[in-house]
């Protein structure tokens, strides 16, 4: 089997620098109080020319724990260590193909906006044989990033996986084919207590059909309220990704994830100050009491936040404009995807992304019609509001050339959208 017809695993959560004291595992919910200070004043040990282990990583291979992991470069980018063949070379080939300077394929060029930016490969002079992918840190602009990693698709193994591997993956989460996505991990900033609550892969695998909505809603709960503004913006982002998938038939993705990021700090008050209520512990957070302190080194560039930072206006307009129907009902009959071909060197694009919303939802049009955007109460365009949330595709060790739509990924996106909209309107 040639690596030419494969393109990319290991879960990537792009975050800022942090040195964590071990957090006690309280079942499926982990938590620790967080204190921040500038990284320049820290004493964390450096690796490979000043690089340090990636902080805010919610899933996947971790540096110092697994054989491969993720570091952060002093320039603010992240370094994802290349996995052993064939997975590592596939992922490198994928990024190289998508971000090639001479890439003229409209389909691949449009895909770039849904991925972390790729800056080539990197290696340390001390360890020239250890190759890393140099990628954008999509959380860098956030002060208190809330991060979630969600694996998308009906299968978490590729067509070349051994029967043992297939059985192993199915055993990990038997509902993957029916639900279409798996929560791998998340980290949520709690406003009242000024700490992060973390949930690992065991928490996600414990979610069933009747608990998946409540489980996912924890990501948008800050201890004071449900961040429906962030949910609405996330829906717009996921729908853009779905639109790309419904208009392409040259790639099929397995064991790939969506990385969600939103600002955990509440929007400023009209006076420009952030309101902080006295700490309160909800029943939902009872399992997440901190046992050990977590020391965070924050080397982010601080940027003044505008007074209209909140997405609340967008949500209000969204709610008004979407009373006519909902989107994303997962249909029953879904094919399992294309069979692998021997010659995958040529990718074909079925056309540019359509301007129409998939499945007749028209959420963007409804937002504009409701008054968000041009001429709508002086508010920014909905896509400007949505830019305050990041949703990026990550993990490409299992991507294959195809001649038909990626029905497994599309199924997962539709069901994820359905659950997000249920949370939004609850």
C-alpha positions, 0 to 999 in steps of 0.5 A: 500500500502506497502512502500516496493514497493516504492522507492523516491521528493523534488528537490535536488541541491547540492551546497556550503554555501551561505547566500543570501539577497532576490533577486528581482523576475524579472519575470522568471529570477533572478540575483544578484551580488556575492561577496565571502569570506571564510566561517570562516570569516562569521557570518551566523547563524548556525542550528543544530550543526553548519549546515547551509542552503544549498547554490546554491540550484536551485530548490526544498524544501528550508530550512526556506521556506518550511517545509523540506529543505536541510542543509550543514554539517560542514564536507562538506556533505549535509543533505536532510531532510526526507520528510513526509511519504510515500515519505521520507521513500521511498527515504531512502529505495532507498538509503539504498538498492543501497548502502547496504554493502552486495549489490551484484546486478551488476545493482544496483552497476553500478547505484551508479556511477550516484548518489550522494554518500550516507553516511547514516542518520543523526540527531541532538542531539537537534532534534533526531526525525528530520532525514536527509539523509547524501549525497555527495556535488557534487559541492564541488570541483568547484570554480564557480559551474554552476548548473542546475536541470532538471526533467526527464520523461513523467510524474511527478506523480507516479501511486499511485497519486490521480486524483487531484495530476495528474491534478495538475502536468499536469497543471503545465507543459502540455508539459511534456509528449511530451518533456520528461523533465522540467527545474526546475531551474539553476544558471549560472556564468557570467564571465564578470560581476562576478555574477550569473544569476538564473532562477527558475521553472517558467522560465522552465515551460514557455519553449515551443517546439520551445524555449526549445533549446534556454532556455536550452542553457542559462545554457551553456552561460557565457556572453562571449561564449557558453561553448560547451566544457561543453555541449560535456562532459554533453552529454557523461554523459547523454549517460552513464545514458541512457545506464544504463536505456536501460540495466535495467528493475527492477526500474521505476523513476517518478519525478526524476531529473538530476543535471548538474554541470560545472566549471563557471570559464574560463580555464586558459591561457597558462600562468596560468592566467584567462583572464577577459574582461571588463564587458558587458551586452548582450541583453539576460541578460537585464532581469537579472540586479542585484537589490540587492547584494548577499553575498556568503560564500565559504568554498570550499577547493581551489585546484590548477587547471592544465593548461589543465583544458579546455574541448575545446580539447575534444569538437574539437575532438568530433566535428570532430568525430561526423560529421557522424551522430547525436543521440537521436531522440525521437520516437513517440510511447512510452509506459507509463511504468509498472503498480504498483505491490503488491510485489515489494520487489524483484528487477531484473536486466536484465544484466550488462550495455552494452559496446555498445553505445545506438542507434548506436551513438558511441560518445565515440568511435568517440572521441577516433578515432578522437585522444582523449585518448590513443596516441591522441596528448597527451590528456587525455582520453575523460572520464577524460575530462568528469569528469570535468562536473558532471551529477548525478541523484537525487530525489528518492521519487517516484521510483518503482519496475518494470519488464520492461524498464522505457520507460518514463525516456528513452524517456526524456533522448533521447529528452534531448540528442537531444536538447543538440546536437542541441545546440552543433552544432548550 
